[in-house]
């Protein structure tokens, strides 16, 4: 059973930076897209940044210009560089890899931005 392992969350002051990493424990065939989502209590999980197999990238408007998604296909890994963090970025961040037959999700990593 392939698992996604996330790392890099933590507590940071507003204006600071964090880099999230996510790597698959095994091979995932026919990856359609890789991305990061976030969720705060009482709200639905929402996409933050997604990169498709063709290299197209999309960002939520709230993070454009501050966050950068990247990937390493050889390692089946995806990263999220988060700069100029704001308190409203506080959430649990989840890694997602969409394969041909199913989606894979990480367990989430908490990012807390203090004001």
C-alpha positions in Angstrom: 0.0 0.0 0.0 1.6 3.2 -1.1 1.6 6.0 1.4 2.4 9.7 1.1 4.7 11.0 3.8 4.7 14.8 4.4 7.1 16.9 6.3 8.0 20.5 6.9 5.1 21.9 8.8 5.5 23.9 12.0 5.1 27.2 13.7 6.4 30.4 12.0 5.9 34.1 12.4 4.1 36.1 9.9 6.3 37.0 7.0 8.4 33.8 7.4 8.8 30.8 5.2 8.3 27.1 5.3 8.9 24.3 2.8 6.6 21.3 2.7 7.7 18.0 1.3 5.8 15.0 0.3 7.1 11.7 -1.0 5.4 8.5 -2.0 6.6 5.3 -0.3 6.2 3.3 -3.5 5.6 3.7 -7.2 2.4 5.3 -8.4 1.5 4.6 -12.0 0.1 7.1 -14.5 0.1 10.2 -12.3 -2.3 12.8 -13.5 -1.5 15.6 -11.1 0.2 16.3 -7.8 -0.9 19.0 -5.4 -1.3 20.5 -2.0 -4.6 21.2 -0.2 -5.4 22.8 3.1 -8.1 22.6 5.7 -9.1 24.6 8.7 -11.6 23.5 11.3 -15.2 23.8 10.2 -14.3 24.3 6.5 -13.9 22.0 3.5 -10.5 21.0 2.3 -9.5 23.4 -0.5 -6.7 23.3 -3.2 -3.7 25.5 -2.7 -1.5 24.5 -5.6 -1.7 21.8 -8.2 0.7 20.7 -10.9 -0.4 18.4 -13.7 1.5 15.7 -15.5 2.0 18.1 -18.4 3.5 20.7 -16.1 0.6 23.1 -15.9 0.4 24.8 -12.5 -2.5 26.5 -10.8 -2.6 28.3 -7.5 -5.4 29.5 -5.3 -5.6 33.3 -5.6 -4.8 33.8 -2.0 -1.3 32.3 -2.4 -0.3 33.5 -5.8 3.1 35.2 -5.8 3.9 33.7 -2.4 3.8 29.9 -2.8 5.6 27.8 -5.3 4.9 24.2 -6.1 7.5 21.9 -7.6 8.0 18.2 -8.1 10.6 15.5 -8.5 9.2 12.8 -10.8 12.1 10.4 -10.1 11.3 10.5 -6.4 7.5 10.7 -6.8 7.7 13.8 -4.6 6.1 17.2 -4.5 7.1 20.3 -2.7 5.5 23.5 -1.6 7.7 26.5 -0.9 5.7 29.0 1.2 7.0 32.6 1.6 5.6 35.7 3.1 3.3 33.6 5.3 0.2 35.1 6.8 -1.9 34.1 9.8 -4.7 33.2 7.4 -2.4 30.5 5.9 -2.7 28.6 9.2 -4.2 25.2 8.4 -3.5 21.5 8.0 -1.8 21.0 4.7 -2.4 17.7 2.8 -0.4 16.3 -0.1 -2.3 14.7 -2.9 -1.2 12.5 -5.9 -3.9 11.5 -8.4 -3.0 8.3 -10.1 -4.9 6.5 -12.9 -7.2 4.6 -10.6 -7.2 6.4 -7.3 -6.2 9.5 -5.3 -3.6 9.2 -2.6 -3.6 11.5 0.4 -1.1 12.3 3.1 -2.1 12.4 6.7 -1.5 16.2 6.8 1.0 18.5 8.4 0.0 21.5 10.5 1.2 24.9 9.6 0.7 27.6 12.2 1.5 31.3 11.3 1.6 33.6 14.3 0.9 37.3 14.0 
